[in-house]
Amino acid sequence: MTTQITVPTLGESVTEATIAKWFKNVGDAVKADEPIVELETDKVTVEVPAPAAGVLTEIVAAAGTTVEVGAVLGAIGAGSGAVAAPAAKPAAAPAPAAAPAPVAAPAPAAAPAAAAFPAAAKLAADVGLNPIAIAGSGKGGRVTKGDVIAAAAAPAAAAPKAPSGPRAKADLEDRVAMTRLRRTIAGRLKEAQNTAAMLTTFNEVDMGALFAVRNQYKDQFEKRHGTKLGFMSFFVKACISALKDWPAVNAEIDGTDLVYKKYYDIGVAVGTPQGLVVPVVRNADQLSFAGVEQAIAGLGKKARDGKLSMEDLTGGTFTISNGGVYGSLMSTPILNTPQSGILGMHKVQQRPMVMPDGKIEARPMMYLALSYDHRIIDGREAVSFLVRVKECIEDPQRILLDM
């Protein structure tokens, strides 16, 4: 009996993935539910478990292949160890012969070679490219979002070939293919720049009061809740307070409509070896400080372990990014579309400040940056939002008293 390995449902609006690697070779024994192949989508890396125990008898799609949801990746036959039958077809080349069996197989030949997936066609329109002119690497020659991103980057890549000087020696360069996640990050960031009327406003916040509260209660907090009391929960709560006062910052543009969100799903940017991801703390306004810290810690661990799901990464209404953990003193964060606002936190640094009584003191200061879409958020709203965050951080009791 043969069991097919297929591409599972990957989440809303995700129709394709790239095979990152196979954990097994043809002829290897596999256990039921054992990770057998790794897929890379636009947002996450997904391990596909073996649907049955036996022997991997066939690999239909090799590493680097773009596959659609439901596509056959390989097959598992009965047995508990290497057998002679799988050895007869160790290469992936004969695999496509199995594909014509379904009636739908001839369809790609009838379609134009450069037909694009809907998501790819939309992205091509957004960046001003004609999908018909793009070579497709998807099934049946269809154009994928990755193909569009590569085509959009091609002119920029060609520019350095001008005779401006000798190129570096090839043996001193490493050339590696961009991962699907990195290509998607690049495409989304460029899309944000091309679409939104993006502007950034700055302020600075005295972290002294927050430090005092944290130092006073951190041990009791950790003992009671089993998680550390960090700064992020204060900033999440401060942002929610400001979002309630200035709802445009929690809204988004959908065609010719403005969509005002009456819920607060806060994205927290996390750096991983594969790139920046933004898992979402759901209904953060309904969580306690401990609940926010626990949610952030759990999402951070899942991000580092490559275990984030599509559900973890979709639907945020506002994002917070902390470049300070890497030593950044000031930056202009890029919007996480379709959201209209993102708060950038930065490194805390002792700086001389003139106090209300005229004295000069060294105070722990942090620069804050709010990047926003000027199409929906006016300067007054953006500045007022940031002032509200500053007030809540400099006087944390405001958060608890909702003042």
Secondary structure, DSSP 8 states (H G I E B T S, - for coil): -EEEEE-----TT--EEEEEEESS-TT-EE-TT-EEEEEE-SS-EEEEE-SSSEEEEEESS-TT-EEETT-EEEEEES-SS--HHHHT--SSTTGGGGTTSSTTTTHHHHS-TT-B-HHHHHHHHHTT--GGGS---SGGG-B-HHHHHHHHHHHHHHGGGSSSS----GGG-------HHHHHHHHHHHHHHHHS-EEEEEEEEE-HHHHHHHHHHHHHHHHHHSS---SHHHHHHHHHHHHHH-GGGGEEEETTEEEE-SS--EEE-EEETTEEE--EETTGGGS-HHHHHHHHHHHHHHHHTT---HHHHS--SEEEEEGGGGT-S-------TT-SEEEEE---EEEEEE-TTS-EEEEEEEEEEEEEETTTS-HHHHHHHHHHHHHHHHSTHHHHHT-
